[in-house]
Amino acid sequence: MSVTLRKGTEKDLRHILELIKELALFEKEPEQVVNTVDQMKKDGFGPNPVYWFFVAENEGKIIGTAIYYLRYSTWKGVRLYLEDLIITEKSRGIGAGKMLFEACINEAKSKGYSGMVWQVLDWNTPAIDFYKSYHADLDGEWVNGSLEF
């Protein structure tokens, strides 16, 4: 298998939303996905994009994505926030996740950001082990907060 990596485009959004829904199912919350291709088009390809993404392909088919945006830390400055790193279940273990993760690292370094941050569910042992292989700091101290509007 030959995995290739590239920046995501507007034409990829239908496939990206499918991957997002697959992730939500894996995380046992499929009903939480209310985003649409139209909304993603507006948010990522409108006059003021708020996110970007890479795609991994195998034989011309999208098998994974890394979706990211910028976060500002008052302590550290600009950081790349990795919102989702998704590899379709049947394509895990062929190096696509590594390629996508490292593309985000390289993006952050090339833009001069102070680092990269993300979240991982405490029960997702394969993902935790993957991040530990990079010697990542995984902080179990913070409690996540959110508001829905």
N, C-alpha and C positions, 0 to 999 in steps of 0.2 A: 504494500500500500504506500502510495506517495501522497503525503499530506502537504498542501500548500497553504500559505497564509497571505492575506491581503487586507487592506482597509475596507470596511463595509461601505456599501452604497445604498442609495434609496431603493434600488431594485431588489435588494436583499431583505427588505423589511418583513415581507410575508413569511419568509423562512425563519427570520429571527424571532418573530412573535410565536411561531410554532415551537421553537426551542424554549422560549420563556414559559410557555404553557407546559411543556414537558418537565421543566424544572419545578414549576409549581405543583405538578402532580407528584413528583419525587419528594417534595417537601410537605406533602399531604395537605395542600391548600389550593387546589385548582380553582376554586370559586373566587379567589382573591384577585385573579388577573382580569382587570377591566380595561386595560390598555387596548388600543386599536392600531392598525397600520396607519390610518389617517393621523392619529395623534402622534405616533412615532415619527411620521414624516414631518409634521409641523415642528416637533420638538428637536429633531436632529438635523433637519435640512431646510428649515426656515431661515429668516434673516438673522436670528440669534440662536444658533445651535447650543443646546445644553448638554448633549452627550455625543459620544463617538463610539465606534466599535470596530473590532477586527473580526474577520471570519476565517475559519479553517475549512478547507475543502478537501475532499477526497474523490477523485474521478469526476470532478465537476459538480459535486453535490456538497452543499454546506452541511458540515457535521458538528460545528461548534462555533461559539462566539465569545468574545470578551467585550463587555459593554462598560464604558467608563465615563467619568466626568470629573470636573475639577472640584476640589474641596479646599477651603482655606482654614488653616490651623493658626490660631493666634500665637501659638508657641513655635510653630515650625515653618509657617508660610504656605505656599501653594503645594498641594499634594494631589496626586492622581488617586481618585477613588474608584476602585474596581467594583462596580455594582453587581455584575454577574459574570461568572466564568462557567460556561455551559458546554458540555460535550454530550451529544446524543448517546444514550446508553449503549447502543450496539457498537459505537466507535471508541469507547474508552479503552485506554491501555495502548494506544498506537502512537502516542507522543503529541497529539493535537493540543491537549491541555497545557503541556510544557511550552509548546510554541506560542500559544496565546498569552500565557502568563509572562513569558519572557518578552513578548512584543510590548506588553504594557510596561514592564520594567524599562525597556529600552526607550519607549515613548517618554516616560517620566524623566529619565536621565537626559535624553536629547533636548528636552524643553527646559531643563534646569530646575525641575521641581525638587522639593526637599525629600520626597519619598512617595510611597504608595501605601494605601490602606484599603481594607476590605473587612467583611464579616464572614463568619462561617458558623453554621449551626453546630452546637456542641455534640450532637449525636452523629454528625457526618464524619466518621472516622477516616474514610479514604481521603477526603479533602483535607482534613487536619494533618494527616500523615504527609500528604503532598506538600502542603505549606511548610511543614517542619523540615522537609528535605531542603528547603531554601534557607533554613535557620531563621525563619520568620518569628517575630514576637507575637504570640497569641495571648491576648489579655482577657481573662475571664472575669475581670473586676467590674467592668462597666455594664450598666443596665440600659437597654435600648428604650428610647421614648419616641412616640409619634402621635400625630393628630391627623385625623381624616377630615377633609372639607368637602 
